[in-house]
Amino acid sequence: MYNPPESGVDSLEFIEVLNNSNASVNMTEWTLEFGTFSFTIPTLNLGAGQYQIFSVNAVAFQNNFGKASIQWANG
């Protein structure tokens, strides 16, 4: 969710990655890049059918959506 409908800082921005294959995928050291945004994923093995959420603010994301996420470094 890019630029969520909140005023001020976009603390609820997130990216969700889904492994829709039948095999596990090692995403360690993969880099997500969108325009000027870049984030290298820490150690992560994503099982078949699993998803992972990356967010700009893990605490705000947990409080708002009730789900854990990996926080990316902003800036």
Stockholm file with secondary structure:
# STOCKHOLM 1.0

chainA/1-75         MYNPPESGVDSLEFIEVLNNSNASVNMTEWTLEFGTFSFTIPTLNLGAGQYQIFSVNAVAFQNNFGKASIQWANG
#=GR chainA/1-75 SS CCSCSCSSSCTTCEEEEECCSSSCEECTTCEEEETTEEEECCSCEECTTCEEEEESCHHHHHHHHSCCCEECCCC
#=GC SS_cons        CCSCSCSSSCTTCEEEEECCSSSCEECTTCEEEETTEEEECCSCEECTTCEEEEESCHHHHHHHHSCCCEECCCC
//
